[in-house]
Amino acid sequence: MPVSPSMIGVGPWFNKKIVDPLLQILRRGTEPKQLAFSAALGITLGVFPICGVTVFLCAMAIALLGSLCHSPSVMLANFIATPIELSLVVPFLRFGEVISGGPHFPLTSDAMKKVLTGHASREVLLSIVHALLGWLVAAPFILVIMYIIFLPCCKLLVRKFSPVPSSPKKPLHPHMEVKLKVRDV
């Protein structure tokens, strides 16, 4: 199979932007449950149907959740979710229309021109509300499904790449026993 010039830059870019940060996260010894939750949260917030807002949503979630989530994992998952976000805007719009029983918004070039020129009509604004409603209803399901999918993957990856045990309760060498000597004073 011949290699096209456009494919040459994809591998190094993918390694630099996704693989290397993921390996750094794994090598720092993150808990698999925290890693899975953080990745699921980053994906869930990353598919928010208003482009350009997801980084702020992730930052707010990180600030609110504190040590419950791993901020680099949330941001990496958010970055990975960007192409998915763009592909889910229309499904969230249609889902919101079904939930609200609202009118079907026609996705035409005329409607897009109104949005881009700042002459958004009431229908365009209502379609944005429908997309937000669709995301709000779907988000808890996305979060849970992503967590269920990511947890076994994270357990495997942490076990494979982490230099330290994944839990402070687990000894580094399970067969080694430590005995403490008690001195009478």
Biotite code that builds the C-alpha atoms (Angstrom):
import biotite.structure as struc

atoms = struc.array([
    struc.Atom([0.000, 0.000, 0.000], chain_id="A", res_id=1, res_name="MET", atom_name="CA", element="C"),
    struc.Atom([1.580, 3.327, -1.029], chain_id="A", res_id=2, res_name="PRO", atom_name="CA", element="C"),
    struc.Atom([1.951, 5.971, 1.663], chain_id="A", res_id=3, res_name="VAL", atom_name="CA", element="C"),
    struc.Atom([0.413, 9.291, 0.788], chain_id="A", res_id=4, res_name="SER", atom_name="CA", element="C"),
    struc.Atom([2.107, 12.543, 1.871], chain_id="A", res_id=5, res_name="PRO", atom_name="CA", element="C"),
    struc.Atom([-0.896, 13.401, 4.041], chain_id="A", res_id=6, res_name="SER", atom_name="CA", element="C"),
    struc.Atom([-0.478, 10.179, 6.047], chain_id="A", res_id=7, res_name="MET", atom_name="CA", element="C"),
    struc.Atom([3.176, 10.841, 6.878], chain_id="A", res_id=8, res_name="ILE", atom_name="CA", element="C"),
    struc.Atom([2.362, 13.602, 9.363], chain_id="A", res_id=9, res_name="GLY", atom_name="CA", element="C"),
    struc.Atom([-0.542, 11.803, 11.049], chain_id="A", res_id=10, res_name="VAL", atom_name="CA", element="C"),
    struc.Atom([1.536, 9.218, 12.923], chain_id="A", res_id=11, res_name="GLY", atom_name="CA", element="C"),
    struc.Atom([3.945, 11.644, 14.597], chain_id="A", res_id=12, res_name="PRO", atom_name="CA", element="C"),
    struc.Atom([1.115, 14.067, 15.355], chain_id="A", res_id=13, res_name="TRP", atom_name="CA", element="C"),
    struc.Atom([-0.994, 11.281, 16.902], chain_id="A", res_id=14, res_name="PHE", atom_name="CA", element="C"),
    struc.Atom([1.949, 10.098, 19.005], chain_id="A", res_id=15, res_name="ASN", atom_name="CA", element="C"),
    struc.Atom([2.818, 13.617, 20.174], chain_id="A", res_id=16, res_name="LYS", atom_name="CA", element="C"),
    struc.Atom([-0.728, 14.768, 20.945], chain_id="A", res_id=17, res_name="LYS", atom_name="CA", element="C"),
    struc.Atom([-2.405, 11.577, 22.207], chain_id="A", res_id=18, res_name="ILE", atom_name="CA", element="C"),
    struc.Atom([-0.108, 8.607, 22.834], chain_id="A", res_id=19, res_name="VAL", atom_name="CA", element="C"),
    struc.Atom([2.719, 10.444, 24.632], chain_id="A", res_id=20, res_name="ASP", atom_name="CA", element="C"),
    struc.Atom([0.406, 12.362, 27.019], chain_id="A", res_id=21, res_name="PRO", atom_name="CA", element="C"),
    struc.Atom([-1.518, 9.157, 27.748], chain_id="A", res_id=22, res_name="LEU", atom_name="CA", element="C"),
    struc.Atom([1.706, 7.305, 28.554], chain_id="A", res_id=23, res_name="LEU", atom_name="CA", element="C"),
    struc.Atom([2.802, 10.149, 30.850], chain_id="A", res_id=24, res_name="GLN", atom_name="CA", element="C"),
    struc.Atom([-0.513, 9.940, 32.681], chain_id="A", res_id=25, res_name="ILE", atom_name="CA", element="C"),
    struc.Atom([-0.244, 6.168, 33.048], chain_id="A", res_id=26, res_name="LEU", atom_name="CA", element="C"),
    struc.Atom([3.374, 6.282, 34.229], chain_id="A", res_id=27, res_name="ARG", atom_name="CA", element="C"),
    struc.Atom([2.474, 8.649, 37.050], chain_id="A", res_id=28, res_name="ARG", atom_name="CA", element="C"),
    struc.Atom([0.433, 5.947, 38.740], chain_id="A", res_id=29, res_name="GLY", atom_name="CA", element="C"),
    struc.Atom([-3.134, 7.198, 38.433], chain_id="A", res_id=30, res_name="THR", atom_name="CA", element="C"),
    struc.Atom([-5.871, 5.030, 39.969], chain_id="A", res_id=31, res_name="GLU", atom_name="CA", element="C"),
    struc.Atom([-7.786, 3.127, 37.252], chain_id="A", res_id=32, res_name="PRO", atom_name="CA", element="C"),
    struc.Atom([-11.210, 4.202, 38.590], chain_id="A", res_id=33, res_name="LYS", atom_name="CA", element="C"),
    struc.Atom([-10.187, 7.852, 38.709], chain_id="A", res_id=34, res_name="GLN", atom_name="CA", element="C"),
    struc.Atom([-8.646, 7.593, 35.259], chain_id="A", res_id=35, res_name="LEU", atom_name="CA", element="C"),
    struc.Atom([-11.765, 5.928, 33.803], chain_id="A", res_id=36, res_name="ALA", atom_name="CA", element="C"),
    struc.Atom([-14.072, 8.493, 35.429], chain_id="A", res_id=37, res_name="PHE", atom_name="CA", element="C"),
    struc.Atom([-11.905, 11.380, 34.234], chain_id="A", res_id=38, res_name="SER", atom_name="CA", element="C"),
    struc.Atom([-11.763, 10.064, 30.661], chain_id="A", res_id=39, res_name="ALA", atom_name="CA", element="C"),
    struc.Atom([-15.528, 9.474, 30.651], chain_id="A", res_id=40, res_name="ALA", atom_name="CA", element="C"),
    struc.Atom([-16.109, 12.975, 32.017], chain_id="A", res_id=41, res_name="LEU", atom_name="CA", element="C"),
    struc.Atom([-13.793, 14.500, 29.398], chain_id="A", res_id=42, res_name="GLY", atom_name="CA", element="C"),
    struc.Atom([-15.585, 12.690, 26.569], chain_id="A", res_id=43, res_name="ILE", atom_name="CA", element="C"),
    struc.Atom([-19.027, 13.584, 27.951], chain_id="A", res_id=44, res_name="THR", atom_name="CA", element="C"),
    struc.Atom([-18.177, 17.268, 28.301], chain_id="A", res_id=45, res_name="LEU", atom_name="CA", element="C"),
    struc.Atom([-16.194, 17.144, 25.058], chain_id="A", res_id=46, res_name="GLY", atom_name="CA", element="C"),
    struc.Atom([-19.290, 16.344, 23.002], chain_id="A", res_id=47, res_name="VAL", atom_name="CA", element="C"),
    struc.Atom([-21.185, 19.411, 24.289], chain_id="A", res_id=48, res_name="PHE", atom_name="CA", element="C"),
    struc.Atom([-23.005, 20.706, 21.195], chain_id="A", res_id=49, res_name="PRO", atom_name="CA", element="C"),
    struc.Atom([-21.659, 24.266, 21.305], chain_id="A", res_id=50, res_name="ILE", atom_name="CA", element="C"),
    struc.Atom([-18.174, 24.318, 19.813], chain_id="A", res_id=51, res_name="CYS", atom_name="CA", element="C"),
    struc.Atom([-15.478, 26.163, 21.734], chain_id="A", res_id=52, res_name="GLY", atom_name="CA", element="C"),
    struc.Atom([-17.138, 25.807, 25.125], chain_id="A", res_id=53, res_name="VAL", atom_name="CA", element="C"),
    struc.Atom([-15.907, 22.350, 26.087], chain_id="A", res_id=54, res_name="THR", atom_name="CA", element="C"),
    struc.Atom([-12.563, 23.469, 27.543], chain_id="A", res_id=55, res_name="VAL", atom_name="CA", element="C"),
    struc.Atom([-14.347, 25.840, 29.911], chain_id="A", res_id=56, res_name="PHE", atom_name="CA", element="C"),
    struc.Atom([-16.803, 23.116, 30.908], chain_id="A", res_id=57, res_name="LEU", atom_name="CA", element="C"),
    struc.Atom([-13.932, 20.756, 31.655], chain_id="A", res_id=58, res_name="CYS", atom_name="CA", element="C"),
    struc.Atom([-12.116, 23.431, 33.667], chain_id="A", res_id=59, res_name="ALA", atom_name="CA", element="C"),
    struc.Atom([-15.264, 24.071, 35.725], chain_id="A", res_id=60, res_name="MET", atom_name="CA", element="C"),
    struc.Atom([-15.754, 20.337, 36.302], chain_id="A", res_id=61, res_name="ALA", atom_name="CA", element="C"),
    struc.Atom([-12.118, 19.953, 37.386], chain_id="A", res_id=62, res_name="ILE", atom_name="CA", element="C"),
    struc.Atom([-12.464, 22.904, 39.768], chain_id="A", res_id=63, res_name="ALA", atom_name="CA", element="C"),
    struc.Atom([-15.718, 21.556, 41.233], chain_id="A", res_id=64, res_name="LEU", atom_name="CA", element="C"),
    struc.Atom([-14.653, 17.911, 41.508], chain_id="A", res_id=65, res_name="LEU", atom_name="CA", element="C"),
    struc.Atom([-11.106, 18.579, 42.710], chain_id="A", res_id=66, res_name="GLY", atom_name="CA", element="C"),
    struc.Atom([-9.272, 15.378, 43.594], chain_id="A", res_id=67, res_name="SER", atom_name="CA", element="C"),
    struc.Atom([-12.150, 13.175, 42.398], chain_id="A", res_id=68, res_name="LEU", atom_name="CA", element="C"),
    struc.Atom([-10.973, 13.595, 38.827], chain_id="A", res_id=69, res_name="CYS", atom_name="CA", element="C"),
    struc.Atom([-7.578, 13.657, 37.145], chain_id="A", res_id=70, res_name="HIS", atom_name="CA", element="C"),
    struc.Atom([-7.351, 16.938, 35.260], chain_id="A", res_id=71, res_name="SER", atom_name="CA", element="C"),
    struc.Atom([-4.839, 15.903, 32.551], chain_id="A", res_id=72, res_name="PRO", atom_name="CA", element="C"),
    struc.Atom([-7.033, 12.901, 31.724], chain_id="A", res_id=73, res_name="SER", atom_name="CA", element="C"),
    struc.Atom([-10.155, 15.070, 31.500], chain_id="A", res_id=74, res_name="VAL", atom_name="CA", element="C"),
    struc.Atom([-8.441, 17.510, 29.149], chain_id="A", res_id=75, res_name="MET", atom_name="CA", element="C"),
    struc.Atom([-6.904, 14.766, 26.979], chain_id="A", res_id=76, res_name="LEU", atom_name="CA", element="C"),
    struc.Atom([-10.286, 13.053, 26.614], chain_id="A", res_id=77, res_name="ALA", atom_name="CA", element="C"),
    struc.Atom([-11.859, 16.418, 25.792], chain_id="A", res_id=78, res_name="ASN", atom_name="CA", element="C"),
    struc.Atom([-9.256, 16.919, 23.061], chain_id="A", res_id=79, res_name="PHE", atom_name="CA", element="C"),
    struc.Atom([-9.901, 13.440, 21.666], chain_id="A", res_id=80, res_name="ILE", atom_name="CA", element="C"),
    struc.Atom([-13.670, 14.097, 21.679], chain_id="A", res_id=81, res_name="ALA", atom_name="CA", element="C"),
    struc.Atom([-13.457, 17.152, 19.382], chain_id="A", res_id=82, res_name="THR", atom_name="CA", element="C"),
    struc.Atom([-14.189, 15.333, 16.100], chain_id="A", res_id=83, res_name="PRO", atom_name="CA", element="C"),
    struc.Atom([-16.933, 13.373, 17.827], chain_id="A", res_id=84, res_name="ILE", atom_name="CA", element="C"),
    struc.Atom([-18.421, 16.650, 19.096], chain_id="A", res_id=85, res_name="GLU", atom_name="CA", element="C"),
    struc.Atom([-18.775, 17.973, 15.580], chain_id="A", res_id=86, res_name="LEU", atom_name="CA", element="C"),
    struc.Atom([-20.442, 14.792, 14.380], chain_id="A", res_id=87, res_name="SER", atom_name="CA", element="C"),
    struc.Atom([-22.979, 14.752, 17.252], chain_id="A", res_id=88, res_name="LEU", atom_name="CA", element="C"),
    struc.Atom([-24.351, 18.307, 16.974], chain_id="A", res_id=89, res_name="VAL", atom_name="CA", element="C"),
    struc.Atom([-27.114, 17.288, 14.564], chain_id="A", res_id=90, res_name="VAL", atom_name="CA", element="C"),
    struc.Atom([-28.120, 14.119, 16.486], chain_id="A", res_id=91, res_name="PRO", atom_name="CA", element="C"),
    struc.Atom([-28.339, 16.167, 19.715], chain_id="A", res_id=92, res_name="PHE", atom_name="CA", element="C"),
    struc.Atom([-30.439, 18.749, 17.851], chain_id="A", res_id=93, res_name="LEU", atom_name="CA", element="C"),
    struc.Atom([-32.825, 16.092, 16.542], chain_id="A", res_id=94, res_name="ARG", atom_name="CA", element="C"),
    struc.Atom([-32.976, 14.346, 19.933], chain_id="A", res_id=95, res_name="PHE", atom_name="CA", element="C"),
    struc.Atom([-33.834, 17.658, 21.624], chain_id="A", res_id=96, res_name="GLY", atom_name="CA", element="C"),
    struc.Atom([-36.551, 18.297, 19.063], chain_id="A", res_id=97, res_name="GLU", atom_name="CA", element="C"),
    struc.Atom([-38.069, 14.875, 19.780], chain_id="A", res_id=98, res_name="VAL", atom_name="CA", element="C"),
    struc.Atom([-37.912, 15.381, 23.566], chain_id="A", res_id=99, res_name="ILE", atom_name="CA", element="C"),
    struc.Atom([-39.463, 18.841, 23.466], chain_id="A", res_id=100, res_name="SER", atom_name="CA", element="C"),
    struc.Atom([-41.898, 18.090, 20.672], chain_id="A", res_id=101, res_name="GLY", atom_name="CA", element="C"),
    struc.Atom([-40.543, 21.166, 18.947], chain_id="A", res_id=102, res_name="GLY", atom_name="CA", element="C"),
    struc.Atom([-40.558, 21.899, 15.243], chain_id="A", res_id=103, res_name="PRO", atom_name="CA", element="C"),
    struc.Atom([-38.013, 20.256, 12.958], chain_id="A", res_id=104, res_name="HIS", atom_name="CA", element="C"),
    struc.Atom([-35.259, 22.780, 12.175], chain_id="A", res_id=105, res_name="PHE", atom_name="CA", element="C"),
    struc.Atom([-34.213, 22.618, 8.514], chain_id="A", res_id=106, res_name="PRO", atom_name="CA", element="C"),
    struc.Atom([-30.452, 22.523, 8.136], chain_id="A", res_id=107, res_name="LEU", atom_name="CA", element="C"),
    struc.Atom([-30.110, 24.636, 5.025], chain_id="A", res_id=108, res_name="THR", atom_name="CA", element="C"),
    struc.Atom([-27.461, 26.991, 3.707], chain_id="A", res_id=109, res_name="SER", atom_name="CA", element="C"),
    struc.Atom([-29.827, 29.907, 4.356], chain_id="A", res_id=110, res_name="ASP", atom_name="CA", element="C"),
    struc.Atom([-30.059, 29.023, 8.042], chain_id="A", res_id=111, res_name="ALA", atom_name="CA", element="C"),
    struc.Atom([-26.270, 28.700, 8.253], chain_id="A", res_id=112, res_name="MET", atom_name="CA", element="C"),
    struc.Atom([-25.822, 32.072, 6.560], chain_id="A", res_id=113, res_name="LYS", atom_name="CA", element="C"),
    struc.Atom([-28.094, 33.666, 9.173], chain_id="A", res_id=114, res_name="LYS", atom_name="CA", element="C"),
    struc.Atom([-26.047, 32.116, 11.968], chain_id="A", res_id=115, res_name="VAL", atom_name="CA", element="C"),
    struc.Atom([-22.709, 33.186, 10.494], chain_id="A", res_id=116, res_name="LEU", atom_name="CA", element="C"),
    struc.Atom([-23.824, 36.748, 9.738], chain_id="A", res_id=117, res_name="THR", atom_name="CA", element="C"),
    struc.Atom([-25.301, 37.269, 13.184], chain_id="A", res_id=118, res_name="GLY", atom_name="CA", element="C"),
    struc.Atom([-28.902, 37.443, 11.985], chain_id="A", res_id=119, res_name="HIS", atom_name="CA", element="C"),
    struc.Atom([-29.982, 34.366, 13.870], chain_id="A", res_id=120, res_name="ALA", atom_name="CA", element="C"),
    struc.Atom([-33.684, 34.029, 13.896], chain_id="A", res_id=121, res_name="SER", atom_name="CA", element="C"),
    struc.Atom([-35.756, 32.682, 16.748], chain_id="A", res_id=122, res_name="ARG", atom_name="CA", element="C"),
    struc.Atom([-35.742, 29.267, 15.039], chain_id="A", res_id=123, res_name="GLU", atom_name="CA", element="C"),
    struc.Atom([-31.954, 29.111, 15.063], chain_id="A", res_id=124, res_name="VAL", atom_name="CA", element="C"),
    struc.Atom([-31.810, 30.012, 18.741], chain_id="A", res_id=125, res_name="LEU", atom_name="CA", element="C"),
    struc.Atom([-34.503, 27.446, 19.473], chain_id="A", res_id=126, res_name="LEU", atom_name="CA", element="C"),
    struc.Atom([-32.484, 24.816, 17.592], chain_id="A", res_id=127, res_name="SER", atom_name="CA", element="C"),
    struc.Atom([-29.488, 25.578, 19.835], chain_id="A", res_id=128, res_name="ILE", atom_name="CA", element="C"),
    struc.Atom([-31.718, 25.088, 22.875], chain_id="A", res_id=129, res_name="VAL", atom_name="CA", element="C"),
    struc.Atom([-32.916, 21.774, 21.405], chain_id="A", res_id=130, res_name="HIS", atom_name="CA", element="C"),
    struc.Atom([-29.324, 20.617, 20.878], chain_id="A", res_id=131, res_name="ALA", atom_name="CA", element="C"),
    struc.Atom([-28.493, 21.556, 24.478], chain_id="A", res_id=132, res_name="LEU", atom_name="CA", element="C"),
    struc.Atom([-31.562, 19.702, 25.727], chain_id="A", res_id=133, res_name="LEU", atom_name="CA", element="C"),
    struc.Atom([-30.577, 16.624, 23.717], chain_id="A", res_id=134, res_name="GLY", atom_name="CA", element="C"),
    struc.Atom([-27.076, 16.726, 25.224], chain_id="A", res_id=135, res_name="TRP", atom_name="CA", element="C"),
    struc.Atom([-28.384, 17.287, 28.771], chain_id="A", res_id=136, res_name="LEU", atom_name="CA", element="C"),
    struc.Atom([-30.585, 14.215, 28.553], chain_id="A", res_id=137, res_name="VAL", atom_name="CA", element="C"),
    struc.Atom([-27.910, 12.072, 26.876], chain_id="A", res_id=138, res_name="ALA", atom_name="CA", element="C"),
    struc.Atom([-24.940, 13.221, 29.011], chain_id="A", res_id=139, res_name="ALA", atom_name="CA", element="C"),
    struc.Atom([-25.560, 10.998, 32.084], chain_id="A", res_id=140, res_name="PRO", atom_name="CA", element="C"),
    struc.Atom([-25.915, 7.964, 29.820], chain_id="A", res_id=141, res_name="PHE", atom_name="CA", element="C"),
    struc.Atom([-22.775, 8.884, 27.883], chain_id="A", res_id=142, res_name="ILE", atom_name="CA", element="C"),
    struc.Atom([-20.857, 9.305, 31.151], chain_id="A", res_id=143, res_name="LEU", atom_name="CA", element="C"),
    struc.Atom([-21.951, 5.937, 32.567], chain_id="A", res_id=144, res_name="VAL", atom_name="CA", element="C"),
    struc.Atom([-21.419, 4.022, 29.318], chain_id="A", res_id=145, res_name="ILE", atom_name="CA", element="C"),
    struc.Atom([-17.975, 5.564, 28.797], chain_id="A", res_id=146, res_name="MET", atom_name="CA", element="C"),
    struc.Atom([-17.004, 4.761, 32.408], chain_id="A", res_id=147, res_name="TYR", atom_name="CA", element="C"),
    struc.Atom([-18.103, 1.141, 31.991], chain_id="A", res_id=148, res_name="ILE", atom_name="CA", element="C"),
    struc.Atom([-16.096, 0.877, 28.762], chain_id="A", res_id=149, res_name="ILE", atom_name="CA", element="C"),
    struc.Atom([-13.016, 2.702, 30.076], chain_id="A", res_id=150, res_name="PHE", atom_name="CA", element="C"),
    struc.Atom([-12.696, 0.995, 33.481], chain_id="A", res_id=151, res_name="LEU", atom_name="CA", element="C"),
    struc.Atom([-11.385, -2.395, 32.274], chain_id="A", res_id=152, res_name="PRO", atom_name="CA", element="C"),
    struc.Atom([-9.190, -0.636, 29.717], chain_id="A", res_id=153, res_name="CYS", atom_name="CA", element="C"),
    struc.Atom([-7.727, 1.648, 32.378], chain_id="A", res_id=154, res_name="CYS", atom_name="CA", element="C"),
    struc.Atom([-7.117, -1.244, 34.758], chain_id="A", res_id=155, res_name="LYS", atom_name="CA", element="C"),
    struc.Atom([-5.181, -3.039, 32.040], chain_id="A", res_id=156, res_name="LEU", atom_name="CA", element="C"),
    struc.Atom([-3.236, 0.049, 30.947], chain_id="A", res_id=157, res_name="LEU", atom_name="CA", element="C"),
    struc.Atom([-2.350, 1.106, 34.505], chain_id="A", res_id=158, res_name="VAL", atom_name="CA", element="C"),
    struc.Atom([-1.186, -2.419, 35.312], chain_id="A", res_id=159, res_name="ARG", atom_name="CA", element="C"),
    struc.Atom([0.931, -2.482, 32.155], chain_id="A", res_id=160, res_name="LYS", atom_name="CA", element="C"),
    struc.Atom([2.478, 1.010, 32.222], chain_id="A", res_id=161, res_name="PHE", atom_name="CA", element="C"),
    struc.Atom([2.453, 2.183, 35.826], chain_id="A", res_id=162, res_name="SER", atom_name="CA", element="C"),
    struc.Atom([5.761, 1.817, 37.679], chain_id="A", res_id=163, res_name="PRO", atom_name="CA", element="C"),
    struc.Atom([4.005, 1.878, 41.053], chain_id="A", res_id=164, res_name="VAL", atom_name="CA", element="C"),
    struc.Atom([1.074, -0.152, 42.385], chain_id="A", res_id=165, res_name="PRO", atom_name="CA", element="C"),
    struc.Atom([-2.327, 1.239, 41.381], chain_id="A", res_id=166, res_name="SER", atom_name="CA", element="C"),
    struc.Atom([-3.480, 1.377, 44.991], chain_id="A", res_id=167, res_name="SER", atom_name="CA", element="C"),
    struc.Atom([-1.638, 2.201, 48.202], chain_id="A", res_id=168, res_name="PRO", atom_name="CA", element="C"),
    struc.Atom([-3.316, -0.863, 49.748], chain_id="A", res_id=169, res_name="LYS", atom_name="CA", element="C"),
    struc.Atom([-1.573, -3.204, 47.328], chain_id="A", res_id=170, res_name="LYS", atom_name="CA", element="C"),
    struc.Atom([2.066, -4.006, 48.109], chain_id="A", res_id=171, res_name="PRO", atom_name="CA", element="C"),
    struc.Atom([4.676, -3.557, 45.420], chain_id="A", res_id=172, res_name="LEU", atom_name="CA", element="C"),
    struc.Atom([5.743, -7.196, 45.831], chain_id="A", res_id=173, res_name="HIS", atom_name="CA", element="C"),
    struc.Atom([2.759, -9.260, 47.012], chain_id="A", res_id=174, res_name="PRO", atom_name="CA", element="C"),
    struc.Atom([4.913, -12.242, 48.075], chain_id="A", res_id=175, res_name="HIS", atom_name="CA", element="C"),
    struc.Atom([7.180, -10.186, 50.277], chain_id="A", res_id=176, res_name="MET", atom_name="CA", element="C"),
    struc.Atom([6.112, -9.893, 53.890], chain_id="A", res_id=177, res_name="GLU", atom_name="CA", element="C"),
    struc.Atom([7.195, -7.047, 56.107], chain_id="A", res_id=178, res_name="VAL", atom_name="CA", element="C"),
    struc.Atom([7.575, -7.724, 59.830], chain_id="A", res_id=179, res_name="LYS", atom_name="CA", element="C"),
    struc.Atom([7.969, -4.934, 62.313], chain_id="A", res_id=180, res_name="LEU", atom_name="CA", element="C"),
    struc.Atom([10.122, -5.359, 65.351], chain_id="A", res_id=181, res_name="LYS", atom_name="CA", element="C"),
    struc.Atom([8.723, -3.990, 68.569], chain_id="A", res_id=182, res_name="VAL", atom_name="CA", element="C"),
    struc.Atom([11.223, -2.796, 71.129], chain_id="A", res_id=183, res_name="ARG", atom_name="CA", element="C"),
    struc.Atom([10.428, -2.591, 74.806], chain_id="A", res_id=184, res_name="ASP", atom_name="CA", element="C"),
    struc.Atom([11.664, 0.570, 76.345], chain_id="A", res_id=185, res_name="VAL", atom_name="CA", element="C"),
])
